[in-house]
C-alpha cells in the first residue's frame, strides 16, 4: 500500500513538473545594432537564472516562466539595454532589441579587477582598457606603440643600439609592473626587455590596465600595477589579410604583413583563431653619424587560440605563440658584428603556450579553473665591438663578445569562485611560479644564473551589504625562493633567499548615484632581490659595454600603495560621458636603485650596481575625460600629474676619485616627467570613411648623460614633446564575405623628436628619450571577411 502511495506521489510530482515546463512562455526575436545583426549577444532575465545567446544572425529564443519579467541584453562592445514584459503561460512573444555601440566602453566586461568577469563601470577597482579600435586608430604595430593611451602609462625607449623599451606605471620603472598574457604572469625579466615590441596588435582583443597596486592578487611585482594583454578568442567565421608600409622620416621603410582567421562551429561548442605577422624595419640614423637611433628589426610571429566546450558547463582553451625576432643596432650593419665599432645584435626564438579548463556548477554559482602556461626564450647575442679603436685587445674582446641566454617561466594554478545569493563573491586559489634565467657572455666573464620559485595562495571576498557599497578584501601569501649567481669581470655576487611575504589588499567603493562612484584602496607588495629586466640589458658607453650587477646583502623591497578615485559616467540617449579623477600615493621601503659606480673593469667594461635606497615615494593624480555625443564622434583626453622622489638624497653616480669628479646626488627620480598625457578623437561621418586624430604629450624631465671622454655623469633637463598623429580610413564592402579597407596617415606630424643624441662610437647609447620615432608616413590595405 505504501509503495502504491509512493508511486502515485512520484507520478504526481513528475506530471506537475511536466505541466510546469509546458506552461512556460517563449520569447524570441533578433538583436541588432544599426539594423545589422549582433551575434552571440546575451539575453537574460534580470535577477533570475534564465538566459540564452543569440546565434550568428542575431536571433534568440528564451523559455521563461509566466509573469512580469525584466529582460536585459548585453554584448561586449555595446551598451546594456533592457525592457519589462509580462507573459502568460504557453504564450509566444516576439521581442526585438536594438542596441547601441558602447563607444567609451562603460558597459564592457573586464577580468583584471577581481580575477573574475565584471562590468568595468561597476568594478570595485579602476580598470582602463585599450581596445583594437584605439590600437588601429593610433596605427600601433606592436603593444609598445599603443600603451601610451591610458592614464598613468608611459612607454619609453632606453637604448639606441638595441631598442630596449619598458612601460612605466605612475612613474615607476618597468620592473614594478606585472605584465600578464591572458592573465598569466609568464612575461619574464628577459621578455620585459624586448617583449613589448614582440607582441603584435593584430592578436590583441584588449589590454586591461590596473594602476597602483590594486592588482596585488596577481603577484608580488604588481607594485605599480598590472598590464593584462588579452588575445583574441574565436567568435565569428572571419579572415583578414593586411599590409602596411611606413616610411620613417620619409626615408627608412618599416614593412608589415598580417593575417588573421577564425573558424567557429555551428553549435558554438568549438572554435579556433589563427594569426601571423611579418615585420621588416630598416635601421634609422637621426644625426648622420653612422650609428642607429632606431634599430634594424625582423619579426615573425605565428600563433593560435582554440576552445572546446565538452558540455554546456565546461570549457577547455589552449593558446600557442611562436616568435622569431632579429634586431641589430650600432654602426656598419652590413659587416659581421665583431668588425664594427659598436654592435648590439640579438636573435630571439620564443615559445609561449598555455591551457585552461573551466567548470561551472549547475546553478551557475560556482566556477572552478585549473591552468598552466609557460614561456621559453632561446637568445643568441652580441654586445661589443672595437670601440673606435683597432688594437689587438679590442679585437680579442670583440671576437669574444658573443653570448647566449636561456629563459624559462612556468606557472600553474587553481582557482575557485563562488557567488552567493546576496551577490557576494568568494575567490580562492593557489599558484606555483617557476622562472629560470641563464645569461652568459664568456668573453666578458659575464654570468647571470638565476632560479626563482614562488608558491602562493590567495583569497578574496567581495562583500556587498547594500546595492551601493562594496568592499573587496583580499590577500596573497607568497613563499619565494631565489637562488642566483651573478658574475662580471671577476666580481662575483650571489643571492640565496627563502622568504614568505604577506600582501593584503583592501578596496572600498560607494555608488552615490547611478552615475557617480567613489573608490579607495590599499595594497602592500614586495620584490625579492633578483635580476629584473633592466639588469639583463647591456648598454654601451665610451665604446665599452656597461653591465649591471647586484650588490651584496640586498634587502627585500616593500611597498604600500594608496589610491582613491571619483568616477562619473552617464548615458543619455546617444550621448556618453565618462570622467575619472584618481589620486595615488605609493611608498617604497629599501627600493632597488641603480648606481653608476664609475668603475672600469679589467676587460674595459663599465659597472653599474643595484643597491638598496633609503626610501622613496611616488604620488600624484591621473585624470581621464571622454565624451561621445553619438557613435559617429568620440573624444578622450587623459594624463598624469605626479612627483617621484627619494626620502633622502640618493647617489646616482659614485666617483672613483678622478680629479674634477664628485658624486652626483639626486632627490627625484630621473627619466620621469611630472606631467604626461594623451588624446584621441574619432569622426565617422558614414559607414565607409573615418578620421582619427591621436597624440601624446611628454613633459620636461631629467635625463642622465655619460660624458664619453671621462665617464663622468651629467644631468640634463630636456624639453617637452607633443607627438600628434592623423589617420584616414576608407571601407568598401563588396558583399558580406569580402570587404576592403584602405588607410593612410602621418605619425608625429610636427616631427617632435630628440635632437641632441650623443654621437660616434664613444656615445652613451642610453641617452635617448621622447617619442619613439620622428615624422613617419604610412599607408596600407586590409581585405577579407572582417565581421
N, C-alpha and C positions, 0 to 999 in steps of 0.2 A: 504494500500500500504506500509506504514511504517512498519507494523507488518510483512509483507512478506519479506521486505528487512532485517529486524532484524533477522528473522528466517533463511534466506539464509546466513547471516553473521555468525550466531552461527554454522550452519551446516558446513560452510567453515572452521571455526576455529577448530571445532571438528575433521573434516576429516584430516586437516593439522596435528593436534596433533597425530592422529592415525597413519598417514603415517610416522610422525617423529619418533614415537616409533617403528614402523615396520622397519624403516631404521637402527635401532641400530645394532651394531655388537655384536657378542658373543665370549667372550674369556673364555676358560675353560682349566683345567689341574689339575695337582697334585703338592702339596707342600711336599717335602721330605727332610730328613737330614740323611746322611749315608745310603741312599736307604731305609730308614724307613719313613712311612707317618707321617706328622706333623699335628695333628688335631687342628682345631679351630684357624688356622693362619689367619691373616687379610690381604686381598688382596685389594688394593685401588688405585685410580688414584691420583697421587700427585697434590696438589693444586686444587683438584676437590671435588665433592660430591658423586661420585660413589664408592662403596665398597661392599665387601662381606666377608664371613668367610668360611674357608674350613670345610668339615664335619669330622666325626670321622676317616675316612680313608684318610684324606688329600686332597680330591677332592673339587674343587670350580668351580663356573660358575658366570661370571660377564657380565652384559649388559652395553655397553658403546656407546657413540656417535662416529661416524666415524671421522677419522683424526689421527694426531700424538699424542700419549699418553705416559706419563711416569708412568709406573706401579711400585708399591712398595709392598713388603711383609714384615710383621713383626709378631713376635710371642715371648712372654715372654720366655727368656732363649736362644734366637737365635739372631744372628746378622741381622740387617735390610739389605735387598738387593732389587735390582730393575733393570728394563730394560726399554728401549724405543721401542715402536712398533707403526706401522701405520696400521690402519684397514680401510676397506671400508664398505659401507652400506651393511647390511644383510650378512656380511662375518662371518664365524665361524672359529676361530683360536684356535689351541691347543698350550698352553704355560705352560710348567712345570717349577717349581722353585726348585732348590737345595739350601738349606740354611745351614749355618754353626753355630755350637753351640757358644753362647756368653759366653765363659769361664769366662772372667773378669767382665761380667755384664755391659759393656759400653752402650749397647742399651736398657737395661731393663727400665721398666716404674716404677716410684715411685710416691707417693702422698704426702709425708710429707714436701716437699719443698715449695709447694704453696697451699696445701689443694685440689689440682686437679691433675689428671693424667698427667705426663710429663716425657719425657725421662731423665734419670739420667744425661747423658752427657751434655744435653742442659739446664738442670735446672739452674736457677739463683743462687740457694743455694746449697752448697756442701752436698750431701747425701751419707752416707756409708750404705751398705746393708750386711746383713748376711742371707745366703740362706740355704735351707735344705742340699745342698751338703756339705757346710762347717760344719754345725752342726753335720752331720753324720761323717765327717772326723775326727772331734775332739771328737767323742763319747760323745757328750753333751746329758745328760739325761733331764736336765731342762734348762730353759732360763739362769739361773745363770752360767751354765757351759760354754756357748758359747759366751757371750757378750764381753769377753776379746779380741776377734779377730777383733777389729775395732780400728782405731786411736783415741786416747783421751779417751778411755773407759777402766775402770778397775773395776772389781767386787772384793770385799773383804768380808771376814768373820769377824764378830765383837764379837762373843761370843762362848765360849766353851760349855756353858750349853744349849743353845737353837738353835745355828746355824744361828743367825741373819746375813743376807747378805744385802749389799747395793751396788748400782752402782755409781761410781764416773765418771763424765764427766769433762775433763780438770781440774782435781784436786779438784773440789767442791764436797761436800758430797751429799748423795742421796736425801736430801730434796730439792736440787736445780734443780733436773732433773724431767721433766714431763714425766711419763710413761703412754703411751696410749695403749689401747687394741682395735684394729680395729679403730684407730683414735679417740677414745673416752676417755676422762680423768676420768675413773672410778677406777683407781688404787689409792686407798685411802692411808692415812698415815699408817693404820694398815697393808694393803696389801704390803706396801713398806717395812715392816719389814721382812716378810717371803714369800711374793708373788713371788719373783724371782725364788725360788725353787718349787713353786706350779704350774708353767706353764710348761707342758711337751713339749719337742721339736717336738714330732710327730704330734702336731696340728699346727705347725708354717709354714706358707708359706714363710715368710721372716721377717726380722727385719730391720727397717729403722732408722738410727741414724742421727740426725741433731745437730751439736755442737754449743755451744757458743751463745745462744740467737737468732739464726737465725730462730727460730720457735715461735716467740712471739705470733702469731695468735692462738696458741693452749692453751694459758693460762699464768697466771702471774707467775707460778712456773717454767716456762721453761727458767730459768736464765742460767743454764749451757747447756741446750739443751733439746732435745726430743728423747725418745726411743719409737718407734711405732711398736708394735707387731701385725703383720697381720696374722690372722689364715687362714687355708686352705679353699678355695672355692671348691665346687664340679665341676670338669671339665670333668673327664672321669669315666667310669664304672670300678672301681678298688676295690680291697680288699687286706688287708695285715695283717698278724699276726706276731709279733716279740717277741723274748725273749732274755734277756741278763743277764749274771751273771758276776759281778765284785767282786774281792777279794781285799779289802783294806789292804795294807801292806802284801798281800798274805794270809790274815787270815779272816778278817771280811767280810761276804758276803753282797752284795748290789744287790738285785734281781729286775728285771724289766720285766713286761709283757705288751705289747701294741697291740692295734688293730685299724685299720682304714678301712673305707668302704665308697665308693661314688657311687651314682646312678644318672644318668643324662638322662632325657627324650630324645627320638629320635629327637624331634623338637627343642631341646636345650632351651626350654622355662621354664624348671623347673629342680631342682636337689637338692640333699641333701647329705651331708657328715657327717659321724658319727665317733666318736673316743672314745677310752678308754685307761686308763693307770693304772696299779697297780705297786706300788714300795714298797719294803720292805728292808730297810737298817738297819743292826745291828750297834750298837754304837762301837766306836773305842777309845781306850785309848793308847796314844802315848808313855807315860813315865811310865806306870805301877804303877801309884799312886792310881788307883781305881776310877778316875774321867775322864769323857769323854772329848775328843778333837773334835770328830765328833759325833753328836747326833744320837740316835735311831730315825728312821723315817718310818712312814707308810702313804702312799698316794694313794687315789683312786680318779681318775678324769674321768668323762664321759661328753660328750657334743655332740652337733650337730650344723651344719650351713646349711641353706637352702635358696634357692632363687626361685622366681616365676616371670615370665615376662607376665603380663596380656596383654600387647601389645608390639609391636616392639620398642616402645619409653619409656616404663616404666619398673621398676624393684622393686620388694619387696624382702628384705632379712631379715632373723632372725638368731640369734645365741643364744645358751643356753649352759651354762657350770656349772657343779656341782663338787665341790672339797671337799673331806673329808680328812683331814690330822691330824695325831697324831705325835707329836715329844716330845722326852724327853731326857734330859741330866743331868749330875751330877754324883752321885755315887749310888751304890746298886739299880740298876734299877728293880730288882725283888721285892723290897719292896714298900709298899704304900709311896707316896712322903713325908708325914709328919714324917716318921720314919727314914729318911736319913739325912746325914749331909747337903747336898745341892741338890736340885732338881729344874729344870725348866721343867714343863710339860704343853703342850699346845694341845688342841683338837679343830681344826678349822672345821667349817661347812660353806662353802662359796658357794653362788649362783651368777652367772654373766649372764646377758642376755641383748639383745638389738634387735632393729628393725629399718630398714631404708627403706625409699621409695624414689625412684629417678624417675624423669620425664624429658625427653629430648624433646626439641622443634622439630617441623617438619623439620626445616632446619639444625638441629644439632648445632646451635649456642648458645642455651640456655639450662641450666640444673638446675633443682630445686631439692633440697634434704630436707627431714624432717626426724629427727632421735630421738630416745630415747634409753638410755642404763642405766643399774643400776648394782650395786654390793652390796651384803649384806653378812656380816660375823657374825656368832654367835660363840664366842670363850669361852671355859672354860679353866682356867689356874691355875697353882700352882707355886708360886715363893717363895722359902724359904727352910726351913729345920732346923736341930738342930745346925748347925754351928760348929760341932765338940764337942759341949758340950751336957750335958744331964740334965740341970737344969729345974726346974718347969717352969720358964719363957720361956725357949727355947721351951718346949713342947707346952705351950699355944700359942705362936706365930706361931709355925709350924702348929698346928691344925687349925689356922685361916688364913692361907696364901693362901687359895683358892680364886679365883677371876672369874669374868665374864666380857665379852666385847661384845658390840653390835655396829656394824659399818655399816653405810649405805652411799652409794654415788649414786646420780641420776642426769643424765644430759639429757637435752632436747634442741634441736636446729633446726634452719632453715638455709639453705644456698642456695644462687642463684649465678650461674656463667654464664657470658655472654662472648662469643668470637666474636670479631668484624672482619670485612673483612681484616683489616691490621694485624690480628693475635694478637692484644691487648686483654687482658683478664681482666675482672672485676669480683671480688668475694666479695660478701657482705653476712652478716649473723648475727644471734643473738643466744645466748646460755644462758641457765639457769642451774647452777650447785648447787646442794644441797648436803651437807655432814653432817652427824651426828654421833658422836662417844661418847659412854659411856663406860668407863673402871673403874671397881670397884673392890677393894680388901678390904673388911671390916676389916680384922684383922690388917692391917697397916693404917687404916683410909685413904685409898688412893682412890681418885676420879678424873677422867677426864670426864667432861660433856661438850661437845663442839658441837656447831652448826655453820656451815659456809654456807652462801648463797651468791651466786655470779650471778649477771645479767650482761651480757656482750654483746656488739655489736662490730663487726669487719668489716673492709673493706680493700680491697687490689686491687691495679691496676698494672697489668703487662704491661708496656709500651715498645713497640718495634718499635722505629722510623726508625731503619735500620735493616738489616739482622744480623749485628754483635753486636749491642748494645741493652741491655735490662736493664730496671730499674724496680725494684719491690718496690712499695711504699705501705705501709700498716700501719694499727694501730688497736689497740684493746682498748676499753673503758670498764673498769670493775667497777661495784659498788659492793663492798664486805661488808658483814655484818658478824662479828664474835661475837658470844656470848658464852663465855666459863667460866667454874668454875673448878679450879684446887686445890686439897687438898691433903696433905700428912702429917701424924703425927701431926695434929693440926695446920699446916700452911695453910692458905687459900689465894689464889690469884684469880684474875678474869680479864677477857678481855671483853670489850664491845665496839666494834669499828664499825663504819659505815663510809666507805670512798670510794671515787671514784678516780681511777687512770687511767692515760692515758699512753699507752705503744706503742710508734711509732716504726716503722721498715723500714729501707731503705737498699736495696741491689742493687748493680750495677754489671753488667757483660759485658765483651767485648771479642768477639771472634776474636783474632788476625788472626788466620788461622783456617782451619778445625780441626787441631789437638790441638791448643794452646788456652786456655781460662783463662782470668783473672776475679776474682770475689772479691768484697769487700762489707762490710756491717756494719750496726749499728743497735742495738736493745736495748730498755730500758725495764726493768722488775721490778717487786716488789713482796714482800712477806709480807702479813699482819701478825701480831702477832697471833700465834696459835700453838698448839702442832703438830709437824711433826713426821715422822716415828721414829727417834731415841729417841724422847721424850716418845714414847709408849713402848720402850724396857726397860726391867729391868735386870740389871746385878748383880753379887754378888761380894763383896769384903770383905775379912776378915771374911767370913762366914755369912755376913749380906747382905740383898738386898740393891741395890743402885738405888735411884729414881731420876727422873728429874722433875723440876718444873719451870714454867715461872716466871721471876721476875716481880715486879710491874712496871707499866708505860712503857712497851716495846714500842719502836717506830717502825714504818714500815721500812722494809729493801728495799732499791732500788739498782738497778744495771744498769751499762752501759757496753754493750758488743760490741767490735770492732773486725772485722775479715777481713782477706784478704787471697787470695789463688791463686795459679797458678797451672793449671791442663793441662797436656799433655797426650793425648790419641790417639792411632793410630791403624788402622787395615791395614796390608799389606799381602794380600793373607791369609794364615792360621795364620800368626803372629798377636798377640795382645800385645800392650804395654799400660801401664797406670801409670802415675807418678803424685803425688799430694804433694804439699808443702803448708801448711796452717798456718798462724800466727793468734794468738788470744790475746786479751788484755781485761780483764774484771775488772771493779772497783765495789766495794761493799760499799754502804753507810749504816751506822748503822747495820753492819752484826750481825746476831744472833750467839753468841758464847756460848759454854758450859764451865762453870767454876765449878771445883770441890771445894766445899766450905770447906771441912774438918770437917763440922758439923755432929754430930751424934744426931739423934732424940731420943725422949724418948723411942720409941719402938725398938731402936737399929739400925734402918736403916740409911743409909748414903745419903746425899743430894747433888745433882748437880743442878746448876741453869743456866737457859738461860738468857743471858744479851745482851745488845747492845754493840758491839765493836766500836772502833774509826774509823774503815775503813779498807779496805783490797784491794789487787789487785792480780790477777792471770794472768800470761802472759807466752807465750811460743809458740811452734810450733808443729804441727802434720805433719807427713810425711807418705806416702804410695807408694810403688813401686810394680807393678805387671807385670809379663810377661808370655805369653803363646805362645811358638813357634808353637804349634798346639794343637788341643783338647786333645792330649794324655799327655801333660805336662803343669803344672801350678806352678807358684811360686809367693808368695806375702810376702812382708816384710813391717811392719808398726810400728810406735811408736810415742812417745811424749817426748819432752824435754821442761821442764817448771819450773816456780817458783811460789809459792803461799805464800804471805807474808802480814803481817799487816802493816798499815801505822804507827802505834805506837805500842810499846811493849804491849802485851796483857797478862792478868792474866789467867793462866791455872789452878793453884791451889792456893787457898786462905787459909793461915794458920789460925788456931783458937787460936794461941798464945802458943801452946805447946812448951816447951823448946827444942831448937835444930832444930825447923822447921821454915821455912820462905816461903814467897810467891814464886811461880815459875812463871817466866815471859818468854814468847816465842815471837819471832819475825816472825817465819814462821809457816805455818800450820803443824800439826802433822799428821802422817799416810799418807803422800803424798810424794812418791818418785819423784825426779827431772827427772828421766828417766825410762820409761817403754815401752814395745812394744810386738810384736808377729811376728810369721812367720807361713806360711802354704804352703805346697808343695804337689803336687799330680802327680803320674805317673800311667797312664792307658795303659799298653802295648797292651792289647787286650780287647775284649768285656767281657771277663769272669774273669778278675783279675785287681786289682788296689792296690796301696800302698799310704798311706797318712802319711806325717811327719809334725807335728804341734808342736808349742811351744809358751810359753810366757816368757818374761823377766820382773822382778821387781827389780828396783834399790834400793839402800840404802835409808832408811827413818828413821825418829824419831818416836818412839812409846812409849807412856807413860805407866808406870807400877806403880800400887799402892802397896806399901810395906805393906804386910798383918798385921804385928805386930804393926805398928804405924799408918797406914792410910796415911802416907806421900807419895808423888808422886815423882817418879824419871823418867828422860827421857833417853831412851836407843836408841843408834844408831845401827840399825840392819843391817845384811848382805844382799847382793843381792841374788836373786833366778833366776834359769833358769829351767823351767818346760817343758821338752820335751816329746812328745808322738809319738807313732807309731801305725798304724793300717793297717792290711792286710785284704782284702776282696775278695771273690770269688763268682761268679754268675753262676748259672746253669738255663738255660731256657729250660724247658721240652717241652713247647708249648706256644702259645701266651696267654694262660689263666692260666698258672701255672709256676711260677719261684721261685727259691730259692737262698738266699744269705747267705753265711757263713762268719763270721768275727771273728777276734781275735787281741789282741794287748796289749800294755802296756802304761799306763798313768804315767807321771812323772818318766821316765826311770832312771834318775840319783838320784831319791829319794831326790830331793831338797825340804826340808821341815823344818819347825821350830823345833829347838832342845832345846829351853830354856823356855818351858811352865812353868808357875807358878804351884805349886803342892799343893795337900792336900785340906782340907775343907776350909782353910783360903785364898785360892788363889784369884787372880784378874782374873775373867773369861773373861774380855775384852782384856787381854793381849794375843792376837792371831793375826797373820799376815802371809803374804806369801801365797803360793799355798794352795788350799782348802783341799788337801788330799796328803798323801805320795804315794810311788810307788804302783800302782794298776794294777792288771792283769784282763783282761776281755775277754769274748768270747760269741758268740751268733749266732742266726739264725733268718732269716725272710723268710716267704714264702707267696705266694698269686699271684694275678694278679697285678703286681706292676706298669705297664704302658701300 
